[in-house]
Amino acid sequence: MNKSAERRAEEVSEWGDGRLLSLMLENITDYAIFAIDPQGRIRNWNKGAVALFGYGEKEIIGKHTTIIFTPEDRRRGAPERELKMAADEGKSWDTRWQIRKDGSRLWTSGIVAPLRDEAGNLIGYVKVARDATGKKQMEAELEEALARERAMRSESEEISRSKDEFIAMISHELRSPLNAILGWTRLLRKGQPDEELYDRATEIIERSARMQSQLIEDLMDTARIVSGKLRLEVRPVNLAVVIEKAMDVVRPAADAKGVTVNAELDPVAGQITGDPDRLQQVVWNLLSNAVKFTKEGGRVEVSLGRVDPNVQIAVRDTGRGIKPEFLPHVFERYHQADASGARRTSGLGLGLSLVRQLIELHGGSVAAESEGEGKGATFIVKLPIRAVYTPETGRAPSLRSQAKSLAGFRAVVVDDEDNARELIASVLEASGARVTAFSSAREALDLLMDDSTPRPDVLVSDLAMPGEDGFSLIRKLREWERARGADAMPAIALTAFGRAEDRTQALYAGFQMHVTKPVEPVELVVAIKSLIERG
């Protein structure tokens, strides 16, 4: 052994076992090891504690151990309880969230043991802790995965149960009219029935056949929607006519049951684009459903009006009402408020599901309201108003007189609805304008406030748009123009908001003209040309 090695060995021998152990503990980096005095103040701090909690030895010595405990644990007295348990029972195990210097939390697992002198007097504590955050996160992720799996299994079981009930219901509902048809047919074949019996039998057979046909049609429509094969024959539609036709179909059943059906229809509520047959099916479903669940002497009311920016159909009844817990599921397939064999009404429960699907295919929405059982129900359908009026024959309006009236003009069209935007652009292009169309205010502003491109001659913008609306668009444009001393660009608000206060608000915001949807194409072209010429 050389002299330097001999000297190091002598130094280690002079340190003694206690000093050597202390150095070993101080240099351990995988575990936080630190001493605590009887009052709970930290007295030494190894490198592992520095790495784990972020505090340097000089800044932590003398601090109370509460510094690494969470606020909620401090309020519960956890630091003091930990030391008391160690003194009373010889050790204290703990796993808990603790706080680093930077305020972040870590999950630690550790033990506190008492330190006593030769006489058995308590002189302090030693705590050993390690980072168990990774394990905690794994446990949390495992628990979350198990919870998801339990939820999916429960949902799957519920769907399977609902489908089983639905299949049983289909079997029952298809057999019921079939039994009536077969039974009355056999009765007629037994002999020569009198006129009264013959009329009764044929009426029941016809009604049962129609019922079965409707059940099959509902099933087929549902299958078409689910597979994406349902097609709409879209054209301009007057909803007042659609509702009247649906009422004519439902009225005999309502009269037979003693239910009054009233209507309040606004003939100028606004034109929409849709499939009149499918929309009639929607209204028929809502009305027949209302009649079915309304007792004798009750009322069903249907209304049509404009609730900007939509056309709204509302069907209200004084019938059975809807339980609060079932209300969120009223439009779902395989759900019925009462799927038991003791149901008081027939049907597969597909009608309202079809209503929602068909209305959503038209770009609209449907909602159900009820104050509870016995308090009736209201179904509200909202459909977007058509941007430009078109005769209900489906033929495009004549623009011959204005064919080139906008030739040479550049127009910017802004509308978040694809159909409305394309329709407005087509009308203007048919009159000779060069059109740039945008689906958002932000996209339009990028062009309108670009000094490097020629300024458009006119802006036609919708008001109700998600995110940044038409009011924000025109205000920002006018501010930009004032800052540069530029002339105000001619701007038209083409919107479904048709009230006087809506017009005032649009003009005050910076539009020079407010036009309500649906607008006649020729009128729109003339309005734009007039506005440009006025400058």
ABEGO torsion letter per residue (X at the ends): XBAAAAAAAAAAAAAEAAAAAAAAAAABAABBBBBBBAAGBBABBBAAAAAAAGBBAAAABGBBAAAABBAAAAAAGAAAAAAAAAAAAGBBBBBBBBBBAAGBBBBBBBBBBBBBBAAGBBAEBBBBBBBAAAAAAAAAAAAAAAAAAAAAAAAAAAAAAAAAAAAAAAAAAAAAAAAAAAAAAAAAAABBBBAAAAAAAAAAAAAAAAAAAAAAAAAAAAAAAAAGABBBBBBBBBAAAAAAAAAAAAAAAAAAAGBBBBBBBBAAAEBBBBBAAAAAAAAAAAAAAAAAABBBGBBBBBBBBBBOABBBBBBBBABAEBBAAAAAAAABBGBBABABAABABBEAGAAAAAAAAAAAAAGBBBBBBBAEBGAEBBBBBBBBBBABBBBAAGBBBBAAAAAAAABGBBBBBBBABAAAAAAAAAAAAAAGBBBBBBABAAAAAAAAABAABBBBABBBBBABBBEBBAAAAAAAAAAAAAAAGBBBBBBBBBBABABAAAAAAAAAAGBABBBBOBBBAAAAAAAAAAAAAAX
